[in-house]
Amino acid sequence: METPWFAKRPVSQVRPGDHAWLAYSGAEERDSVIGPFVREGLATNEKVVYVTDAPADRLPGLGPRHLVDVHAHGRSGQLRVISRRDACLDRHGTFEPAMMLDTLAREVDAAFGQGFRAVRITTDYSWLVNEPGRSDLGPVLGCEHRVGDAVSPSTMAMAICQIDRRACRRDELTALRDAHEVLVEVNPEFDDGILKIVRTFQPDGLRVEGELDAARHTVFAEQLVQVSTRRSGVPRGGLHLDLSRLGFIDLGGLNLLAQHAVALPAGEPLVLDNLTPNVEHVIEMVGWHRLPGLTRGAERTTGGEETSR
């Protein structure tokens, strides 16, 4: 079967016309993506529309902790937090896709008249796919396709559709993902065009891309320490490094990995997932037995739930 085509973008690169998808593994990942999406819109001349039943000051990226004046943005019309009842439920409390489309269209039209340069739209469908007695994904998929048809040609609107990946079966998650052409992820921790380091959440760790040479040892070591500090006191079966896009690592970089692995708590190995042939060759040249604490993880694949090309 042909692999669907996806563009994968950091959240700060989402742009008008993008109908984006975020399947998150927990609140930390969701907040790390949706928080910047919301804040960056409010920091510029862009309108933010969030369909949710949660209070505005408890949404990702909002509230006193982020120094965002929710009430001021609400009064100006730049922030629109719309309840599910008002946005997409009929008088019987049933999800109505056409109502959702009408709601979003009104908000985009109003934004043009209000002078905003773009509209950022987001909602979480986890409540809908997790409803008791749900028989299929028909209404959700129908809504997603129609939102995509409305957003994709737009020069103003961009949308991120959220879902907790634990809320539905894997095949359903794939069907929902395939209704989108953009997969959105957290912004990189570091990216200089040669080395890119991205936080991962399932499994917990980092994705390392490009080339790790002597000029980038310091920043790489800093990122290893930071991700380990965030995990402090919460053992999760090891710190994972996804190396599927790492084309080169020098011996100094390999030594950094070994030093960090030894410093991890007992029972918390440094797991190297998806080794490329070049990187695996360097490790085997040194010898796994000379690198205590490093563990081979998942095998490198060309497919996967979020394959991009």
C-alpha positions as CSV (number, residue, x, y, z in Angstrom):
1,M,0.0,0.0,0.0
2,E,1.3,3.4,-0.9
3,T,2.6,5.5,2.0
4,P,0.6,8.8,2.4
5,W,2.6,12.0,1.9
6,F,3.1,14.2,4.9
7,A,5.0,17.4,5.6
8,K,6.4,17.4,9.1
9,R,6.8,20.9,10.6
10,P,7.9,22.3,13.9
11,V,5.0,24.2,15.4
12,S,6.6,27.6,14.8
13,Q,6.6,26.8,11.1
14,V,2.9,26.1,10.8
15,R,1.5,28.6,8.3
16,P,-1.9,29.6,6.7
17,G,-3.3,26.7,4.6
18,D,-1.9,24.1,7.0
19,H,-4.4,21.5,8.3
20,A,-2.1,20.0,10.8
21,W,-2.3,16.9,13.1
22,L,-1.0,16.4,16.6
23,A,-1.3,13.0,18.3
24,Y,0.1,13.5,21.7
25,S,1.2,11.0,24.3
26,G,0.5,13.2,27.3
27,A,-0.1,16.7,28.6
28,E,3.6,17.6,28.4
29,E,3.8,16.9,24.7
30,R,0.5,18.6,24.0
31,D,1.5,21.7,25.9
32,S,4.9,21.8,24.3
33,V,3.2,22.1,20.9
34,I,-0.1,23.9,21.4
35,G,1.4,26.3,23.9
36,P,3.7,28.0,21.4
37,F,1.0,27.8,18.7
38,V,-1.3,29.9,20.9
39,R,1.3,32.2,22.4
40,E,2.9,33.1,19.1
41,G,-0.4,33.9,17.6
42,L,-1.3,36.3,20.5
43,A,2.2,37.9,20.3
44,T,1.5,38.9,16.7
45,N,-1.5,40.3,14.9
46,E,-3.2,36.9,14.6
47,K,-6.5,35.6,16.0
48,V,-6.6,32.4,18.1
49,V,-9.7,30.2,18.1
50,Y,-9.8,27.4,20.6
51,V,-12.8,25.1,20.7
52,T,-12.8,23.5,24.2
53,D,-14.8,23.3,27.4
54,A,-11.7,24.1,29.5
55,P,-11.3,27.6,31.1
56,A,-9.2,29.9,29.0
57,D,-6.5,30.4,31.7
58,R,-6.0,26.6,31.9
59,L,-5.3,26.1,28.3
60,P,-1.8,25.4,26.9
61,G,0.3,28.5,26.7
62,L,-2.1,30.8,28.6
63,G,-2.6,32.1,32.1
64,P,-0.4,34.0,34.6
65,R,2.4,31.4,34.4
66,H,3.0,32.4,30.8
67,L,2.4,36.2,31.4
68,V,-0.5,36.2,29.1
69,D,-3.5,38.4,29.9
70,V,-6.3,36.1,28.9
71,H,-9.0,38.6,29.7
72,A,-7.5,41.4,27.7
73,H,-7.0,39.2,24.6
74,G,-10.6,38.0,25.0
75,R,-12.0,41.5,25.2
76,S,-10.1,42.5,22.0
77,G,-11.4,39.5,20.1
78,Q,-8.0,38.2,19.5
79,L,-8.6,35.1,21.7
80,R,-11.9,33.2,21.1
81,V,-12.4,30.3,23.5
82,I,-15.7,28.6,22.3
83,S,-17.4,25.8,24.2
84,R,-18.2,22.6,22.4
85,R,-21.9,23.2,22.9
86,D,-21.7,26.5,21.1
87,A,-19.3,25.3,18.4
88,C,-20.4,21.9,17.4
89,L,-23.2,20.3,19.4
90,D,-26.8,20.3,18.4
91,R,-29.7,20.8,20.9
92,H,-29.5,17.1,21.8
93,G,-25.8,17.3,22.6
94,T,-24.8,15.4,19.5
95,F,-21.7,16.3,17.6
96,E,-22.7,18.1,14.3
97,P,-19.8,18.5,11.8
98,A,-21.6,21.1,9.7
99,M,-22.0,23.2,12.8
100,M,-18.3,23.1,13.5
101,L,-17.6,24.2,10.0
102,D,-20.0,27.1,10.3
103,T,-18.5,28.2,13.5
104,L,-15.0,28.2,12.2
105,A,-16.0,30.0,9.0
106,R,-17.7,32.7,11.0
107,E,-14.6,33.2,13.1
108,V,-12.3,33.4,10.0
109,D,-14.7,35.9,8.3
110,A,-14.8,38.0,11.4
111,A,-11.1,38.0,11.7
112,F,-10.7,39.5,8.3
113,G,-13.0,42.3,9.2
114,Q,-11.2,42.8,12.6
115,G,-7.9,43.4,10.8
116,F,-6.1,40.2,11.9
117,R,-3.6,38.9,9.4
118,A,-4.2,35.2,10.1
119,V,-6.4,32.9,12.3
120,R,-5.0,30.0,14.3
121,I,-7.6,27.3,15.0
122,T,-7.2,24.3,17.4
123,T,-9.4,21.8,19.1
124,D,-9.0,18.4,20.8
125,Y,-11.1,15.6,19.5
126,S,-10.2,13.1,22.2
127,W,-13.5,13.5,24.0
128,L,-15.4,12.7,20.8
129,V,-13.5,9.5,19.9
130,N,-13.6,8.4,23.5
131,E,-17.4,8.7,23.9
132,P,-19.2,5.6,25.3
133,G,-21.1,3.7,22.7
134,R,-19.2,5.2,19.7
135,S,-19.5,2.9,16.8
136,D,-17.1,4.3,14.2
137,L,-15.1,7.4,13.3
138,G,-17.5,8.5,10.5
139,P,-18.6,11.9,12.0
140,V,-15.0,12.8,13.1
141,L,-13.4,11.8,9.8
142,G,-16.1,13.7,7.9
143,C,-15.5,16.8,9.9
144,E,-11.7,16.5,9.5
145,H,-12.0,16.2,5.7
146,R,-14.3,19.2,5.5
147,V,-12.0,21.3,7.8
148,G,-9.1,20.4,5.5
149,D,-11.1,21.4,2.4
150,A,-11.8,24.8,4.1
151,V,-8.3,25.4,5.5
152,S,-6.0,24.2,2.8
153,P,-6.8,26.8,0.2
154,S,-7.0,29.6,2.8
155,T,-4.5,32.5,2.9
156,M,-5.6,33.3,6.5
157,A,-6.5,30.1,8.4
158,M,-4.3,27.4,9.9
159,A,-5.4,24.6,12.1
160,I,-4.0,22.0,14.5
161,C,-6.3,19.1,15.3
162,Q,-5.3,17.4,18.5
163,I,-6.0,13.9,19.9
164,D,-4.7,11.9,22.8
165,R,-3.2,8.9,21.0
166,R,-4.5,6.7,23.9
167,A,-8.1,7.6,23.1
168,C,-8.6,5.3,20.2
169,R,-7.2,2.2,18.4
170,R,-4.1,2.3,16.3
171,D,-6.0,1.8,13.0
172,E,-8.4,4.6,14.0
173,L,-5.4,6.9,14.8
174,T,-3.9,6.1,11.4
175,A,-7.2,6.9,9.7
176,L,-7.4,10.3,11.5
177,R,-3.8,11.1,10.8
178,D,-4.3,10.4,7.1
179,A,-7.0,13.1,6.9
180,H,-4.2,15.7,7.3
181,E,-1.2,16.6,5.1
182,V,0.9,18.3,7.9
183,L,2.2,16.6,11.0
184,V,3.2,19.1,13.6
185,E,5.8,18.6,16.4
186,V,7.6,20.4,19.1
187,N,10.1,23.1,18.1
188,P,13.7,21.9,18.0
189,E,15.9,22.3,21.1
190,F,18.7,23.1,18.8
191,D,19.1,23.5,15.0
192,D,22.1,25.2,13.2
193,G,21.5,23.5,9.8
194,I,24.0,20.8,10.5
195,L,22.9,19.3,13.8
196,K,19.2,19.3,14.9
197,I,18.0,18.1,18.3
198,V,14.3,17.5,18.9
199,R,12.6,16.5,22.2
200,T,10.6,13.2,21.9
201,F,7.9,12.0,24.3
202,Q,7.1,8.5,23.3
203,P,9.6,7.1,24.0
204,D,11.0,9.8,26.2
205,G,14.3,11.4,25.0
206,L,15.7,13.2,22.0
207,R,15.9,12.8,18.2
208,V,19.3,13.7,16.8
209,E,19.6,14.6,13.1
210,G,22.4,15.6,10.8
211,E,26.0,15.5,11.9
212,L,27.5,15.4,15.4
213,D,31.1,16.7,15.2
214,A,33.5,18.3,17.6
215,A,32.1,21.8,17.0
216,R,28.7,20.6,18.4
217,H,29.8,18.5,21.3
218,T,29.1,21.1,23.9
219,V,25.5,21.9,22.8
220,F,24.8,18.1,22.5
221,A,26.1,17.5,26.0
222,E,24.0,20.3,27.3
223,Q,20.9,18.9,25.7
224,L,21.6,15.4,27.2
225,V,21.9,17.0,30.7
226,Q,18.7,19.0,30.2
227,V,16.5,16.1,29.1
228,S,17.9,13.9,31.9
229,T,17.2,16.7,34.5
230,R,13.6,16.9,33.3
231,R,13.3,13.2,33.9
232,S,14.9,13.3,37.3
233,G,13.2,11.0,39.8
234,V,10.8,9.5,37.2
235,P,12.4,6.3,35.9
236,R,10.8,5.4,32.5
237,G,12.9,2.5,31.2
238,G,15.8,4.5,30.0
239,L,16.6,7.6,28.1
240,H,16.0,7.1,24.3
241,L,17.9,8.7,21.5
242,D,16.3,8.4,18.0
243,L,19.3,8.3,15.6
244,S,17.4,7.4,12.5
245,R,18.4,10.7,10.8
246,L,21.9,11.0,12.2
247,G,24.3,10.6,9.3
248,F,27.6,11.1,11.2
249,I,29.0,10.9,14.7
250,D,32.7,11.3,15.6
251,L,34.5,9.4,18.3
252,G,34.3,12.4,20.6
253,G,30.5,12.3,20.3
254,L,30.4,8.6,21.0
255,N,32.5,9.2,24.1
256,L,30.0,11.9,25.2
257,L,27.2,9.2,24.9
258,A,29.2,6.7,26.9
259,Q,30.0,9.3,29.7
260,H,26.4,10.3,29.9
261,A,25.2,6.7,30.0
262,V,27.5,5.9,33.0
263,A,26.2,9.0,34.9
264,L,22.5,7.9,34.5
265,P,20.8,6.2,37.5
266,A,21.1,2.5,37.9
267,G,18.6,0.7,35.7
268,E,18.3,3.7,33.4
269,P,20.3,2.9,30.2
270,L,20.9,5.2,27.3
271,V,19.0,3.5,24.5
272,L,20.1,4.1,20.9
273,D,17.1,3.6,18.6
274,N,17.0,3.3,14.8
275,L,20.8,3.3,14.2
276,T,21.9,4.3,10.7
277,P,24.6,2.1,9.1
278,N,27.2,4.9,9.4
279,V,26.6,5.4,13.1
280,E,26.4,1.7,13.8
281,H,29.7,1.1,12.0
282,V,31.4,3.6,14.3
283,I,30.0,1.9,17.4
284,E,31.0,-1.5,16.2
285,M,34.5,-0.3,15.4
286,V,34.9,0.8,19.0
287,G,33.0,-2.2,20.4
288,W,29.7,-2.2,22.3
289,H,31.6,-3.9,25.2
290,R,33.7,-0.7,25.6
291,L,30.6,1.5,25.9
292,P,28.9,0.4,29.2
293,G,25.4,1.9,29.7
294,L,24.7,2.1,25.9
295,T,21.9,-0.2,24.7
296,R,20.7,-1.0,21.3
297,G,17.0,-0.1,21.0
298,A,14.4,-0.3,18.2
299,E,15.5,-1.2,14.7
300,R,15.6,1.4,12.0
301,T,12.5,1.3,9.7
302,T,11.3,3.3,6.7
303,G,7.6,3.2,7.8
304,G,5.9,3.9,11.1
305,E,3.0,5.8,12.4
306,E,4.3,9.1,11.4
307,T,6.3,8.3,8.3
308,S,7.2,11.4,6.2
309,R,8.9,11.7,2.9
